[in-house]
Amino acid sequence: MAAAAEIPASPPASPHVPVLLDAILAAVAPISGAWFDATFGAGGYSRGLLAAGAEHVTGIDRDPAAASIADELAAKTEGRFSFVQVPFSKLAEAVATPQDGVVFDLGVSSMQLDQAERGFSFLRDGPLDMRMGQAGPSAADLVNGASETVLADILYHYGEERASRRIARAIVAARAEAPIARTARLAEIVSGCLPRSKPGQSHPATRSFQALRIAVNDEFGEIVAGLEAAEAVLRPGGWLAVVSFHSLEDRIVKRFLQARAGAAGRGSRHGPEAVMLPPAFTLPKRSGIAADADEIAANPRARSARLRIAQRTDAPAARAPRDALGLPPLTLETLR
């Protein structure tokens, strides 16, 4: 087991602080063996796991920008860390041996938000991009190419935006004058459709930007595929820890774990009885774990975070029932 001092807490000048890391380490202690950091980012969870006693950590991230940070960590840990640039859905392809734990940190990272050229933030003007993997159609392609109906559905189902139709109508009208290519222009269009936010409230464009980012990156599909891949690679007794940052993510994670722990119920008595598979997980704590006041004061991003923990059984891995996960009724085919 390596001493904590041997693993730097964060890379130099890192803007990203891992949320609920201490809560994860406490919930799954003692830590040993092989672990998987499924959202490497700036490497905060990987560093925490290595310092706590993990013999090896494999980090993955679909963002090419994470690779240089991963290279620095690998050089300092003498074979205890490796990195593979793949999304959640390819997690199982990144390791060849059963894992003792898998950690997910869902959503966009503060590093990505802080880089205006990535196009994730409504607070910093930049190209309307939002692609985590920097490949495929961008948010600008979606905003300028999707129909008004599809845009409204995205804003409503992925952002829970009540004014989705009004905003979609305004987007279509604005793009008829000139393509929407910058984050500032889109934020201005969205803000013009909504009342000015009061002190303490989120920016009017928050939900719309969230919705477009989720759609561009197929985040919900990736979450489900990643959770299933984690189930497949975890050894019996291994731990799954998932940190989410908004209700839609947390709902999917919660229902996935309930379904795979045999705690989701048997459905309506008037319908056919659901097929009950052997539970693949046990849930030591049924409710999500929130950050305490000290962590929120030190890192405001933790305010909305929820951690869910599950422990793997020896039951065979299986596909989670999609109709039980609370997924929005949209598909990639719909969005195209």
Sequence and secondary structure as in RCSB ss.txt:
>XXXX:A:sequence
MAAAAEIPASPPASPHVPVLLDAILAAVAPISGAWFDATFGAGGYSRGLLAAGAEHVTGIDRDPAAASIADELAA
KTEGRFSFVQVPFSKLAEAVATPQDGVVFDLGVSSMQLDQAERGFSFLRDGPLDMRMGQAGPSAADLVNGASETV
LADILYHYGEERASRRIARAIVAARAEAPIARTARLAEIVSGCLPRSKPGQSHPATRSFQALRIAVNDEFGEIVA
GLEAAEAVLRPGGWLAVVSFHSLEDRIVKRFLQARAGAAGRGSRHGPEAVMLPPAFTLPKRSGIAADADEIAANP
RARSARLRIAQRTDAPAARAPRDALGLPPLTLETLR
>XXXX:A:secstr
   GGGS SS TT     TTHHHHHHHH S  SEEEES  TTSHHHHHHHHHT SEEEEE S TTHHHHHHHHHH
HTTTSEEEE   GGGGGGG SS EEEEEEE S  HHHHH GGG   SSS  BS   SSS S  HHHHHHHS HHH
HHHHHHHHH  TTHHHHHHHHHHHHHHS   BHHHHHHHHHTTS    TTS  TTHHHHHHHHHHHHTHHHHHHH
HHHHHHHHEEEEEEEEEEE SHHHHHHHHHHHHHHTT S    TTS        SEE S SS EE  HHHHHH G
GGGG EEEEEEE SS      GGGTT  S  HHHH 
